[in-house]
Amino acid sequence: MKFFTLSYRRLSASAAIVAAAVTLLLPAADRAAAADWPNWRGPKHNGVSGEKGWFEAWLKEEPKVLWEKTVGAGYSSVAVVGGRVYTMGNDSRNDTVWCLNADTGKEVWKHTYPCRQGSYKGPRATPTVAGKSVYTISRAGHVFCLDAASGKERWRKKLSAGLPTWGFAGSPLVAGKLVILNVGGAGVALDKKTGNIVWKSSAGKAGYATPVTFELDGRKCAAIFSGTHLEIVNIASGESVSRHYCKNQHLVNAADPIISGDKVFISSGYGVGCTLLKIGGGKLSVLWRNKKMANQFSSCVLWKGHLYGFDWSNRFKCLDFATSEVKWSQKGFGRQSSLMIADGKMVIMEQRGTLVIAEPSPNGYKELAKKKVLSGTCWTVPVLADGRIYCRSYQGKLLCLKVAPKPSRAKLPPVKKAPEPTEANPAAGKLLETVK
């Protein structure tokens, strides 16, 4: 969206009111900086950022640690919105949702609650920021809606249907008036304002992936990767549209479905592999299926017709999305490594703590830069936002690396309060109603 500077002195009173109203009604995503990363896998839920020019700054000067913060054990990644960073961690007895100042790493607020632990303790899901609220889910099914500015609790819910072996891991997906979660056999939807259950699926083991939305035949749908299958559901009702079974011995379907047009890619480890499905006619048809890409839990990223991801064989691979042809296979990356893409560059967190920048190209693996930034278990995907890269270890260290100056944010004209109707201008104040 292009932004235009308006001179209110040159507008009539009525036109100024309309301009102010339109500005107010712009979607939040349009008003915010493109660099924000409000939820798991980013603004488009696909692991791709629209931020530009950051790598040129890296070439001039290697990124340095701007700040670091101990946030507790876990695998939660970060959401970055409006100069604030949101993440989660655990101290063996309690989970904490953190809100940090993106410039300094200092605590803005935190919300702590008791949460039982098991193997690989700590939260798996990433906070989702939508409007003025933050939505979170713990490994044990504690769901919270918090005020994004203050951390004040708006509502809470405890869900337990289909609790998987290692706890709930799919992040909250906000879709319209709903919060959709990978809970139960094929998801549950809560009213985002009240937390009340709008619909829920039948019994079954939940998967570890985050639901993904798309449009099918004019209907808004979600792809939910449960413990045993991929379910396509109608978001409004929760009604099943189609289903494809995909199961391994541990019921670990953890990588997000990847949707492109009428096709959906799924991948699973433990001997299963990957499948490309075509959605149509109320069913899912197999286009191809093989073991060329078996994601344990780290999701692939689709970029210009090719999939980039980490295979069960501990190799980093590039596959042709349409045909599954392996374009290249690179050693030196464990299957728990992860990546995102920004401005035509892959930002990779190697599972032992080395940050790698590489070119996403089917012509071969091309490494551009690398830097050891963490130690310990580093299974959490890195996030680039506002000229910074955020990296996190399971043990609880969160690093903020300054890569480039913060991108400038487009300035909008000030929103003027609508004047009261007068005899000279009786329409004032009513124009706002016209454009609602």
FENZI-V272590 format. One record per residue. N is the residue number from 1. RES is the residue in three letters. OMEGA is omega in whole degrees, -180 to 180 (999 if undefined). D_LAST is the distance of its C-alpha to the last C-alpha in Angstrom with 2 decimals. Layout:
BEGIN
N_RES_OMEGA_D_LAST + N_RES_OMEGA_D_LAST
END
This chain:
BEGIN
1_MET_177_19.84 + 2_LYS_178_21.29 + 3_PHE_-180_20.48 + 4_PHE_177_21.02 + 5_THR_-178_22.33 + 6_LEU_174_20.79 + 7_SER_-177_22.97 + 8_TYR_-180_21.05 + 9_ARG_-179_24.27 + 10_ARG_179_24.14 + 11_LEU_172_20.64 + 12_SER_-180_20.11 + 13_ALA_-178_18.34 + 14_SER_-179_15.39 + 15_ALA_179_15.22 + 16_ALA_179_15.57 + 17_ILE_179_12.53 + 18_VAL_-180_10.43 + 19_ALA_179_12.53 + 20_ALA_-179_12.06 + 21_ALA_179_8.29 + 22_VAL_178_8.82 + 23_THR_-180_11.69 + 24_LEU_-175_10.07 + 25_LEU_176_7.83 + 26_LEU_176_11.12 + 27_PRO_-178_12.86 + 28_ALA_-178_15.61 + 29_ALA_180_18.25 + 30_ASP_-179_17.36 + 31_ARG_-176_17.47 + 32_ALA_177_20.65 + 33_ALA_179_24.07 + 34_ALA_-176_25.29 + 35_ALA_180_28.27 + 36_ASP_-180_26.62 + 37_TRP_-166_28.04 + 38_PRO_-175_25.83 + 39_ASN_177_27.78 + 40_TRP_178_30.93 + 41_ARG_169_31.60 + 42_GLY_-173_28.79 + 43_PRO_-179_25.24 + 44_LYS_175_26.11 + 45_HIS_-176_28.50 + 46_ASN_179_31.38 + 47_GLY_-178_33.43 + 48_VAL_178_32.48 + 49_SER_177_31.15 + 50_GLY_-177_29.75 + 51_GLU_-175_31.64 + 52_LYS_167_34.10 + 53_GLY_-175_37.40 + 54_TRP_-174_38.41 + 55_PHE_176_41.69 + 56_GLU_177_43.07 + 57_ALA_178_43.02 + 58_TRP_-178_44.87 + 59_LEU_179_47.58 + 60_LYS_-179_48.15 + 61_GLU_-180_48.36 + 62_GLU_-177_48.51 + 63_PRO_179_45.71 + 64_LYS_180_46.75 + 65_VAL_177_45.71 + 66_LEU_175_43.19 + 67_TRP_173_43.35 + 68_GLU_-175_44.22 + 69_LYS_174_43.36 + 70_THR_-174_44.94 + 71_VAL_-179_42.21 + 72_GLY_-176_44.42 + 73_ALA_176_45.51 + 74_GLY_-175_43.26 + 75_TYR_-179_41.53 + 76_SER_173_37.90 + 77_SER_-177_36.47 + 78_VAL_165_33.89 + 79_ALA_-177_30.17 + 80_VAL_-177_29.46 + 81_VAL_173_26.16 + 82_GLY_178_25.73 + 83_GLY_177_29.48 + 84_ARG_-178_30.16 + 85_VAL_-179_32.19 + 86_TYR_177_31.94 + 87_THR_-177_34.86 + 88_MET_177_37.17 + 89_GLY_-176_40.92 + 90_ASN_-180_43.65 + 91_ASP_-178_46.77 + 92_SER_179_48.70 + 93_ARG_-174_47.44 + 94_ASN_167_43.83 + 95_ASP_173_40.74 + 96_THR_169_38.74 + 97_VAL_-176_35.20 + 98_TRP_166_35.37 + 99_CYS_-175_32.92 + 100_LEU_173_34.81 + 101_ASN_-175_34.39 + 102_ALA_-180_34.38 + 103_ASP_-172_36.57 + 104_THR_-175_39.23 + 105_GLY_-179_39.00 + 106_LYS_-179_39.14 + 107_GLU_171_37.62 + 108_VAL_172_34.28 + 109_TRP_173_34.34 + 110_LYS_179_35.82 + 111_HIS_-174_35.48 + 112_THR_179_38.76 + 113_TYR_179_39.71 + 114_PRO_177_42.87 + 115_CYS_-180_43.00 + 116_ARG_-176_46.12 + 117_GLN_176_47.46 + 118_GLY_178_49.48 + 119_SER_-179_50.62 + 120_TYR_-172_48.78 + 121_LYS_174_47.06 + 122_GLY_-179_43.62 + 123_PRO_175_40.02 + 124_ARG_-174_39.36 + 125_ALA_179_35.55 + 126_THR_176_33.28 + 127_PRO_176_30.39 + 128_THR_178_26.86 + 129_VAL_179_24.28 + 130_ALA_-176_20.64 + 131_GLY_-179_18.09 + 132_LYS_-176_20.02 + 133_SER_174_22.46 + 134_VAL_-180_25.73 + 135_TYR_-179_27.09 + 136_THR_172_30.85 + 137_ILE_179_33.59 + 138_SER_178_37.31 + 139_ARG_-179_40.20 + 140_ALA_176_40.91 + 141_GLY_173_37.43 + 142_HIS_180_36.00 + 143_VAL_-178_32.22 + 144_PHE_165_30.28 + 145_CYS_-177_26.76 + 146_LEU_173_27.22 + 147_ASP_-175_25.20 + 148_ALA_-177_25.31 + 149_ALA_-171_26.10 + 150_SER_-174_28.74 + 151_GLY_180_29.89 + 152_LYS_-178_29.36 + 153_GLU_176_29.47 + 154_ARG_173_26.37 + 155_TRP_177_28.16 + 156_ARG_179_31.13 + 157_LYS_176_32.57 + 158_LYS_180_36.03 + 159_LEU_-179_36.38 + 160_SER_-175_39.75 + 161_ALA_175_39.65 + 162_GLY_-178_41.53 + 163_LEU_-180_42.29 + 164_PRO_-173_43.98 + 165_THR_-176_47.24 + 166_TRP_176_45.82 + 167_GLY_179_42.68 + 168_PHE_-176_39.02 + 169_ALA_180_38.03 + 170_GLY_-179_34.82 + 171_SER_178_31.91 + 172_PRO_175_28.66 + 173_LEU_178_26.17 + 174_VAL_-179_22.50 + 175_ALA_-177_20.75 + 176_GLY_-178_17.26 + 177_LYS_-173_17.82 + 178_LEU_166_21.57 + 179_VAL_-176_24.44 + 180_ILE_-176_27.15 + 181_LEU_176_30.73 + 182_ASN_-178_34.06 + 183_VAL_-177_35.67 + 184_GLY_-176_37.89 + 185_GLY_-180_39.05 + 186_ALA_171_35.80 + 187_GLY_175_33.04 + 188_VAL_179_31.03 + 189_ALA_178_27.29 + 190_LEU_171_26.00 + 191_ASP_-172_22.74 + 192_LYS_179_21.61 + 193_LYS_-174_20.62 + 194_THR_-175_23.80 + 195_GLY_179_26.35 + 196_ASN_178_27.10 + 197_ILE_178_28.56 + 198_VAL_172_26.38 + 199_TRP_177_29.14 + 200_LYS_-177_32.41 + 201_SER_178_35.02 + 202_SER_-178_38.66 + 203_ALA_179_41.37 + 204_GLY_-180_42.57 + 205_LYS_176_42.91 + 206_ALA_171_39.85 + 207_GLY_-177_40.01 + 208_TYR_-177_39.39 + 209_ALA_175_36.76 + 210_THR_177_33.01 + 211_PRO_-180_30.86 + 212_VAL_-179_29.27 + 213_THR_175_26.26 + 214_PHE_-180_26.17 + 215_GLU_-179_25.10 + 216_LEU_178_27.77 + 217_ASP_178_27.66 + 218_GLY_179_23.87 + 219_ARG_174_24.01 + 220_LYS_-176_23.17 + 221_CYS_176_26.54 + 222_ALA_174_28.40 + 223_ALA_-177_31.97 + 224_ILE_-177_33.83 + 225_PHE_-178_37.41 + 226_SER_-179_39.28 + 227_GLY_-175_42.90 + 228_THR_-174_44.26 + 229_HIS_170_41.80 + 230_LEU_180_38.58 + 231_GLU_172_36.06 + 232_ILE_-177_33.06 + 233_VAL_172_30.62 + 234_ASN_-175_27.47 + 235_ILE_-175_24.92 + 236_ALA_-173_23.24 + 237_SER_-174_26.61 + 238_GLY_-179_29.18 + 239_GLU_179_31.25 + 240_SER_176_33.79 + 241_VAL_179_33.46 + 242_SER_-174_36.64 + 243_ARG_175_39.10 + 244_HIS_-177_41.72 + 245_TYR_179_44.46 + 246_CYS_-169_45.36 + 247_LYS_170_47.57 + 248_ASN_-172_50.02 + 249_GLN_-179_52.53 + 250_HIS_-177_50.38 + 251_LEU_180_47.07 + 252_VAL_167_45.56 + 253_ASN_-167_42.71 + 254_ALA_-180_41.00 + 255_ALA_-179_39.73 + 256_ASP_169_36.14 + 257_PRO_178_35.77 + 258_ILE_-173_34.97 + 259_ILE_176_32.92 + 260_SER_-177_33.07 + 261_GLY_179_31.87 + 262_ASP_-179_33.58 + 263_LYS_178_36.10 + 264_VAL_180_36.37 + 265_PHE_174_39.09 + 266_ILE_-179_40.51 + 267_SER_-178_43.43 + 268_SER_-179_45.57 + 269_GLY_177_48.76 + 270_TYR_174_51.97 + 271_GLY_-175_53.39 + 272_VAL_-178_50.39 + 273_GLY_-172_48.94 + 274_CYS_-178_45.93 + 275_THR_171_44.45 + 276_LEU_-177_42.11 + 277_LEU_174_40.42 + 278_LYS_-179_38.66 + 279_ILE_178_35.80 + 280_GLY_178_35.84 + 281_GLY_179_36.79 + 282_GLY_179_35.96 + 283_LYS_177_38.57 + 284_LEU_-179_39.47 + 285_SER_-179_42.38 + 286_VAL_174_44.57 + 287_LEU_171_44.85 + 288_TRP_180_47.13 + 289_ARG_179_48.37 + 290_ASN_-179_50.79 + 291_LYS_-178_51.61 + 292_LYS_176_50.93 + 293_MET_179_48.02 + 294_ALA_-179_48.13 + 295_ASN_175_45.60 + 296_GLN_174_46.62 + 297_PHE_-179_43.23 + 298_SER_-176_42.10 + 299_SER_171_39.53 + 300_CYS_171_40.20 + 301_VAL_177_37.87 + 302_LEU_-177_37.32 + 303_TRP_176_37.62 + 304_LYS_174_38.25 + 305_GLY_-179_39.73 + 306_HIS_178_41.84 + 307_LEU_177_41.77 + 308_TYR_-177_43.06 + 309_GLY_-173_44.18 + 310_PHE_-173_46.99 + 311_ASP_178_49.36 + 312_TRP_-179_51.51 + 313_SER_-177_54.50 + 314_ASN_176_53.40 + 315_ARG_175_52.57 + 316_PHE_-172_49.53 + 317_LYS_171_48.80 + 318_CYS_180_46.93 + 319_LEU_171_46.43 + 320_ASP_-176_45.29 + 321_PHE_-175_42.21 + 322_ALA_-171_43.19 + 323_THR_-175_46.91 + 324_SER_177_47.44 + 325_GLU_178_50.12 + 326_VAL_-179_50.93 + 327_LYS_173_50.70 + 328_TRP_-180_52.14 + 329_SER_-172_53.05 + 330_GLN_176_53.56 + 331_LYS_171_55.73 + 332_GLY_178_55.19 + 333_PHE_176_51.89 + 334_GLY_-177_51.82 + 335_ARG_177_49.59 + 336_GLN_174_47.60 + 337_SER_-176_46.49 + 338_SER_-178_42.84 + 339_LEU_167_40.74 + 340_MET_179_37.46 + 341_ILE_178_36.98 + 342_ALA_177_35.56 + 343_ASP_177_36.08 + 344_GLY_177_38.66 + 345_LYS_175_40.70 + 346_MET_174_41.37 + 347_VAL_-170_41.26 + 348_ILE_170_43.71 + 349_MET_176_44.89 + 350_GLU_-167_48.39 + 351_GLN_177_49.10 + 352_ARG_171_51.71 + 353_GLY_177_49.54 + 354_THR_178_49.88 + 355_LEU_-175_46.78 + 356_VAL_173_47.19 + 357_ILE_-177_45.37 + 358_ALA_-178_46.14 + 359_GLU_176_45.14 + 360_PRO_-178_43.41 + 361_SER_177_45.60 + 362_PRO_-176_47.41 + 363_ASN_179_50.45 + 364_GLY_179_51.56 + 365_TYR_180_50.77 + 366_LYS_180_50.56 + 367_GLU_-177_50.37 + 368_LEU_-179_49.13 + 369_ALA_175_49.44 + 370_LYS_-180_50.08 + 371_LYS_175_50.36 + 372_LYS_-174_51.56 + 373_VAL_-177_49.05 + 374_LEU_171_49.57 + 375_SER_-180_52.26 + 376_GLY_-178_52.17 + 377_THR_-174_49.97 + 378_CYS_-178_46.99 + 379_TRP_-176_45.08 + 380_THR_-178_41.57 + 381_VAL_177_39.62 + 382_PRO_179_39.23 + 383_VAL_173_35.87 + 384_LEU_178_35.34 + 385_ALA_177_32.44 + 386_ASP_177_32.21 + 387_GLY_178_35.78 + 388_ARG_173_37.26 + 389_ILE_180_38.71 + 390_TYR_-180_38.73 + 391_CYS_-174_41.68 + 392_ARG_175_42.71 + 393_SER_177_45.88 + 394_TYR_-178_46.31 + 395_GLN_171_48.48 + 396_GLY_178_45.50 + 397_LYS_176_45.68 + 398_LEU_180_42.40 + 399_LEU_171_42.96 + 400_CYS_180_40.67 + 401_LEU_176_42.20 + 402_LYS_-178_41.18 + 403_VAL_-176_41.18 + 404_ALA_174_39.45 + 405_PRO_179_37.70 + 406_LYS_178_34.14 + 407_PRO_178_31.89 + 408_SER_-180_30.14 + 409_ARG_180_26.43 + 410_ALA_-179_24.26 + 411_LYS_177_23.22 + 412_LEU_176_19.82 + 413_PRO_179_19.69 + 414_PRO_179_19.28 + 415_VAL_-178_15.94 + 416_LYS_178_16.77 + 417_LYS_-179_15.86 + 418_ALA_179_14.25 + 419_PRO_176_17.33 + 420_GLU_177_18.07 + 421_PRO_177_18.34 + 422_THR_179_21.89 + 423_GLU_-180_24.18 + 424_ALA_-177_24.05 + 425_ASN_-175_20.27 + 426_PRO_-178_18.86 + 427_ALA_-178_15.39 + 428_ALA_179_14.87 + 429_GLY_180_12.34 + 430_LYS_-179_10.58 + 431_LEU_178_9.06 + 432_LEU_-179_6.60 + 433_GLU_-177_5.37 + 434_THR_-175_5.77 + 435_VAL_178_3.82 + 436_LYS_999_0.00
END
